[in-house]
Amino acid sequence: MLTLTFRGQGAEEGMVRLHTYRAKDLTDVPRTDFAIDCADCRGLFNGMPQPHYDHVHTAEKLPRARCTDAHIVKHGYAVGFAGNRGLPQTWIFYADLEPAVVFGRAARMSVFDVNHYGVTEAARETRWTERLHRDVVTLHLKQDSDLRDHDDEMPILKRWVRGCRPDSAHYERP
């Protein structure tokens, strides 16, 4: 009898489960679903996985928006930023352009830690997978959709100020 032991990520952060399978059960072995193992994700992380996304893919066309119990795709914008001395490329998703631009600009104003940022059209996909018994979250970045344009930022920043509410963490379009 052949026994395979697989270390998989648990439901809670930092938890590790050991799975042991007999040879006849190998079709049920969970495969890794992390970006560093995915051919579509390579090159976007500088070798570092994103702690809050299983995958980050670049696509010519974003998946269509949807919302079901097992599959949600929300369109919006992603801010990517990176820095010197070990601050890896990081992606943050926003449903609205205004907070995305403000976040990117504010991050870049930390001139000691962040040396690059960009804002791009994106979609955040959450899909339940029976194979892993958890949600798999993929950030889709629209290819060639960089929206960082300093000449057009002032109206965006003014809309963001008008959409902020001191009693709410959510942006409310003016």
Secondary structure, DSSP 8 states (H G I E B T S, - for coil): --EEEEEEE-SSTT-EEEEEEEGGGGGG------GGG-TTTTTSSTT---TT-SEEEEESS----EE-SSEEEEEEEEEEEE-STT---EEEEESSHHHHHHHHHHHHT-TTT--EEEEEEEEEEEEEETTTTEEEEEEEEEEEEE---GGGHHHHHHHHHHH--TT-SS----
